[in-house]
């Protein structure tokens, strides 16, 4: 199988600049019409799916993507959600329904959460490791409800009897999951299909891939690996870095300072590692060849991007693939235009080299509910 290339659905709004999450940052509102234009562009350009974020700063991922099912034909939706905000049996039911309505186009991104203030908005007061312990139980119940036999389960966080759904989803949605802490890595090794990392330099992320792969092998499982990156892919390297400089010059110092204060209090190990790449400084942001940490000055989550000529960006993607990454979740500012820059440039080179998966392979037909 070749690499899977995914894009990003900006349900918090879109902009030509890199801005922090929040209503004041938007130049393009996340209307259904605009999100449909991003989704249709991603589909037409050959991306496998689109990641949709979760949180109080964006539109709901389940509802937004469900509304886009009839606007697209084969595009998959990587729906992010927090286990602490929904019962596992209900999540299993929603996913099963989604698969039938979409013809099997659902992928699930399980987000345990790292920001305490954000978690408490949803009534979640567990500490870091407890949240990951709960996530493990959640995924046990979720998969059990999808099985051919109702599940009885008693744990520290959940107790269910006869957990099941009307009919198992077909296919079972792959579970994507990220987290850089030891607790997160153990959950990934035991429960999920795709372990996600943010775009750290290759030498930093390689040891994590090796460690999580070893943990999965010890649990008798095999994982795929995915990586989340922004991209600025241009005809020449000079043009790409000029765009990165433009984005940097548009960042407000107050927004940078505010983001750094937020990073200093985060419980997310992954966010701490992202912030350490730039330390709040505006200089020396190329932390590895063609890997720019400027996005992370004001944006939480994935804070690095591949910047360079189409050939350079394609080479960097192939280098990450050599480390074991087979799924790439990409984004750019703004998301329609940058999708074209990447797909017609670096993406085209990767397809010519035969390293990208056929997006039409294995797309199931609509599954009916048994009578």
N, C-alpha and C positions, 0 to 999 in steps of 0.2 A: 504494500500500500504506500502511496505517496503522501506528501505533506497535505494537511488540511489548512486552508487559509480562511480565517473568519474576519469579519469586520465588527464595528461597534455601532450600537443604536443610541444616539444621544438624547435620552429621555429626560435629561435635565436642561436641555436647550443646547444650541450650537453657536459657534462664534468663529470668526477669523483669527482671534487671539486666544492665547492660553489663559483661561480665567478660572478662579476657584469656583466650586459649586455654590449655587445660590441664585436667586432671581435677578440680582443686579448684574450678573455676569453675561446675560444672554443677549445676543443680537438676533437670534432666530429661535422663536418659541417652539417647544416640542409639540406642535399641533399634530393631529393625525395626518394631515396632508403632508407636512414636512417629514415626519417619520416614515411615511409611505414612500416618499421620494428617496430617502436614504436606503430603505429596504429594497426598493426596486432597483436602485443603482447597484447595490451589493449583489443582488441576484443576477442582473444582466452582466456584471463584470466577472462572474464565476466564483464568488466567495461561497463557501459551504454554508455558513450561518452568520448570525449577528448576536453579539453579547449584549444583553440589556442589564443595566445595573440595578441595585436595590438600595433603598434608604429613604429617609424623609425629605431629602433634597431633590428627588426625581419622581417621575410618574411611576405608578405601580407596574412592575414588569409583566405580571401575568395578564393584566387587562390590556396593556399597550400592545403586547405581541399578539394576543388573541385577535385584536382588532385588525391586525395586519395579515392574518391568514388569508382572507380573500383578496388581498392586494398583491399577493405573490403566489407562485406556483410550486416551487421546490425549495426555497430558502428555509433553512432551519433556524430556530430561535433558541438561543442559549439563555434561559430565564434564570436570573439570580434571585435567590430568596433566602431568608434567615430562618433556620430551624426554630429559634426561640419565639417566633412570631406566629407560628401555625402548628396545629396538631399534625403528627405524622400521618395518621390515617386520612385526614382531610387532604393533605398534600398528595398522598397516593391517589386519592379519588380525582383531584384536580388534574394531575398528570395523566391519568388514564383517559379522562374525558378529552383533554387537550390532544392526546395522540389520535383519538378517533376523529375529532373535528378537523385536525390539520393533516391527516393522512400520514402520521408518524414523523412530524417535523420538530418535535420537542427534544431539547437537550437541557439538563438541569445543572445550574451552578449553585452549589451549597455554600453559603457565606456565613460562617460562624460569628463574625463581627469582631471589631477590635477597639472601637471608640466607645468609652463608657457612657458618655452623654447620649450618643445615638442609641445605644442599647436600651437605656433607661426610658427613652421616649416611647419605646414599645413595651415597657414594663419588665425588662430583663435586668435583673440585679445580680446575676451570677458573676463570679470572677472569671478570669481568663481560662484557667485549666478546667473549671467546672463547665464552662460553655462547650469546650471540646468534648468533655465526657458526655454531656447531653447530646451533642451532635452524633456521637457514635451510637447511642441508644436510638436516636431519631432515625438514623439510616437503617438500623436493624429492623425497626418497626415498618419503615417505608418499604423495604424490600420484602419483608414478610407479608405485607398487605397485597403485594403484587404477585405473590406465589399462588399455587393452585390449592392451597390449604389455609384456612383462617388461622391467624397467629394469636397465641396467648403469650404475653410478655410482661415481666415485672422487673423493673430496674430502679435506679435511684431517682430518675427524672420522669419516667413514663410507666404507666401500668395500663395495659389494654387486654381485652378479651375478645377473641374472634375478629381481629382486625383483618378486613378484606375490602375488595372493591367489586363493582358490578361485573367487570371483566378485566383481566390483566391488560396493561397497555401493550400494543404491538407496533413496533418493537419496544422493549423496556428502554426507557430513556437513559442514555449514559449519564453518569454522575460525575460532574467536574467539581474540583475542590482545591482550594489553596490555603496556605498557611506555612509560615517559616519556623514556628516554634516546634519543640520536641513533641508537645501534645498534638499539634496539628499533623505532624508527619506520621504519627502512629495511627491517627484516624484515617488518613489517606491510605496507608498501607493495608488497613484492615477492611475498608468499606467502599472505596470509590473506584472509578474507572480511569479518570484522567486527573493527574496531579498538576496543578497550575502554579507557575512561578511568575513573579514580576521580572522585568528585564534587567537583571543584574549582569555585570560583566561575566563573560564565559568562565573565567577561572573561579569566580565566586559561586556561580550557580552549579558548576559541574559537580562539586562535592555534595551538594544537596541532592542532585539527581541520583548519584551513586548511593547515597545513604538511604533515600526513600525506596529505591529499587531493591536494595538489600533487605530492608524491613518487609517489603511486600513478598519477597521470595521466602523469607522466614515464616510468613503467614500463609504460604502456599498460593500466592496470588501473583498476577502480572499486571502492571500498570502501564498506561500511556502517559506521556508528559506533554504539557502545553505551556506556552509562554505568552505573556501579555506585553505588547510593545506599541508605542506610537511610531509613526513613520513620516519622514519627509524625504521623498524620493523624487529626484529631478534629473533632467537631461545631463547636467554636469554637477560635479561636487561643489563647485563655486556657487551655483544657483541654490543648491540645497542648504548650504551653510549661510547664505544670505537670508534665506527664509527663517532659519533658526535665530539669526541675529535680530531679524525684525520682530519675531515673537518675544525674544528676550527684552528688547527695548520697550515693548508695550506693557511689560509687567510693572505694576505699581509697587513701589517699595513698601507701602503699608500692607499690601496684600501678601508680599513675601514675608514680612515680619510676622504677620498674623498666622500664616501657615506654619512658620517655624515654631511659634509658641504652641500651636496645636500638636505638632509632631513631638514636642518635648514631653507631652503628657500621655501619649498614646500607649495602649497596652499591646498594640500589634507589633510583633517582632518583624514582620515583613515591612511595615511602614518605617520602623526604626532603621532598617537596613537601607531602604530607599533614601531616607533623609540623610543618612551618613555619606551617601555618594556625593552630595553637593555641600552639605553643611551650611546652607543658606547663602553661600557665596555666588557671585555672578561670573567669576572667572574660573578657568580650568574645568569646564563642564563636560568636556569630552573625556569620559571616565574609562573608555576603552575605544579602540578604533571604530569610528562611526557611531558610537553609542553616546548620546547626549542626555545629560541629567537635568536639563533646564525645565522640562515639564514639571518636575517635582518641586520646583521652587514655590509654586502656588497651588498645585493639584495634589490631592491625597491619592492614595492608591498607586497605580502604575505611574512612575515618574520619569521614565527614560524613553527615548525614541531612537530609532535608527535614522541617521542623517547622512545622505551622500548621493552619489550618482546611482542610477538604476543598477548598474553593475555592482557597485559597492554594497548597496542594500541587499541585493540578491546573494552576494558572497557571504555577508554576515548571517543571513538566514540559513544558508547552507552550513555555516560553522555551528550555529545552534542546533541544527538538525543532526550534525555529527556527534553532538553531546547526548542525543537521545530524544530531543523534542520533535514531535510529529504534528503538533497542532499549534498554530500561530494566530493569536487574537490581536488584531491590529486596529489602529485608529489614527485619525489625523484631523487637523483644524483647517477648514470645516470638513465635515464628514462626507459630503457629496463630492466636492472637488478633489479632496485628497484620495478618495477611493479610486478615482480615475487616474490620478497621477501614479499611484502605486500599481494598479492592475495593468495599466497600459505600458508601464515601465518595468520595474523589478519583477512584478508578477508575471508579465509576459516572458521575461527571460527564464524564470523558473519553470514555466510551462514548456518552453522550447526545449529545456534540458530534461524534461520528463520526471521532475521531482515533485510535482503537485498532483494530488489525487483528482480523479475524475468526479466532478461534483454531481453527475447524474447517476453514478453507480450506487445501487443499493437503496434508492429512494422507494419506500413501500407505497402501495396503493392504499386507499381508504379502507380501514378495517371496520367491519360491522360488529355491533354488539350481538352476541349469541342470543337466540330466542329462549 
